[in-house]
Amino acid sequence: MHKAQKEIKEALPKVDVVIEVVDARIPYSSTNPAVAEIIAKEHQKKPVIRLLNKSDLADPETTRLWCEYFESLDDSKAIPVTSKKPEQIKKLLKLCHELVPERNTSLKPINAMIMGIPNVGKSTIINILSGRKLATVGNEPAVTKRQQKIHLDSNIVLHDTPGFLWPKIHNKNSSYRLAVTGAIKDTVIEYDDIAYYAAEYLLQAYPEKLKENFKLDSLPDDVTELLESIGRRRGCITGGKRVDIDRVCKILIHEFRDCTIGPISLETPTMIEQELIEVEEAIRKKAEKDAARKKRRKK
Ligand code: G4P
């Protein structure tokens, strides 16, 4: 991960435009803080385009709010895209030229760098832009490993960077959201844990979608009761006539991921602003505690 960040920093001076791909369902949690830092430092000099990919899976109204939020933050361009509409993604080439107009009359190509944490759909986007199958697209995160230069039409060279995950996730909600969307490998997570997280959120944010998808007349307030109701509806009953909660958890996560429940966003700008305040407070308290412990040890 450090190697990838170092490579990005080294390559950036030669880059004319930075493209960051995020998952439209979790635009904040799928942003690598290191990338955000690099972008913040470089932004004065480079135009930045944020692609909110997989917008077909996200709540359109929340995606609109996210685009507004990002554009107000740092004057970057934020665009919802989906690989289901390749023509939408191809418009990126024109946008690069608009953002780097000095190259329109030059023979020198526009150097664009594309970044994104694994599973946001970066390889899929590169394949669409290049019209070839270049990077391996797979269902396990972190498939793209090598840095590569791709010559696109319209005199643009795309510098692909290896997918790299978060160095440290301070916001525990972000870890859950990354797991719910599948960005964190299924082998390192407990389905029950993330399904409880997702169920609690859906109950509060998308009650109607839950009712409709699982054909429930009413919704309980309690998450376990909700999962039991879903289990009874779907016939997830064990020998002892008890609801098989493990099976229900898998169903809930799979139906969220494949959009059967409907287009859903797991975070909004307002939620993140509040969480960031809480995270900062927790970091501050931890630093105070650590300092006090150090002092005691010294004594
Ligand atoms: P990465 O390079 O960022 O790691 O991601 P990659 O392109 O490998 O895409 C990860 C998964 O996300 C792939 O699904 C891909 O098809 C899917 N995907 C990419 N863009 C979109 C999008 O805009 N909408 C939707 N709904 N899905 C998208 P997979 O099931 O892991 O692989 P595959 O069976 O499609 O090959």
Residues whose N, C-alpha, C, O or C-beta is under 5 A from the ligand:
A	BS01	G4P	N53 K54 S55 D56 V81 T82 S83 K84 I117 P118 N119 V120 G121 K122 S123 T124 T136 V137 G138 N139 E140 A142 V143 T144
